[in-house]
Amino acid sequence: MKKKITYILSLLMIVCMLGACGSDNAEKTYGGYTTDELHTEATDSLSNIQNYIALVDSCGGYDSYEKSVKKVEEKTGMTEGEVVYNTLGQSGASVSMKNIDAELDAVSSWLDLVDKYGDVKDATDGKDFTVTKSGGTLTTDMTLTFGKQDVTYELVYDSVTMEVTGISLTPVQTMGQKLAKAGQNTVISMSIVFCVLILISLIIYCFKFIALIGNKPKKAEAKSEPEKKRDCCCSSTCYRPYR
């Protein structure tokens, strides 16, 4: 009986400890924001970008959009974010001015990825949401799928003010892509090494021709010099004819 009671108490203690750990993780905050709140802000940012892309499409492309916005900026003195916010507000779209500058900067990158890989399967939410803090920077990452290519959607915060300082879209390389890139770098590196070795060999091979060119005048001078007769230094031993 005592063993059963001990066993039950042990189980209760383990459950309480696990519950405490779970509550600590859920209540962990980053600059006053919980993980759920940061995730909500990331999904709201995705929704805003979709509204901006719809505006770009209605203008007939990104180039036409830029020209139209610049004209309004010159006439009114407003910033790009203010122009877009007012334009979308008049059409009934719900957007926020909080991160509008960073989101507008990410629109061109988003369109480039769509042209390269295809449309996003779920443009309002991603998978594998993570929060990372390093020094004075905090980042939130989630994975989106453009066609068949996964792309990391990253919001970069100032960890003190919790203001978004940038948004990046980075393709996630698969193992096959990483191996292909590594193989390409290896081939390029080996080709460079072989080219350098061949060049060095050619330079060394040319040294003998340089030496021949330097020796030719000396040989010519040697041939032009007349041979001098050698004076006899030992008269006592030289043969003299008898008189």
Beta strands, then each sheet from edge to edge (+ up, - down):
strand 1: 29-30
strand 2: 33-34
strand 3: 127-134
strand 4: 137-146
strand 5: 149-158
strand 6: 164-171
sheet 1: 1+ 2-
sheet 2: 3+ 4- 5+ 6-
end
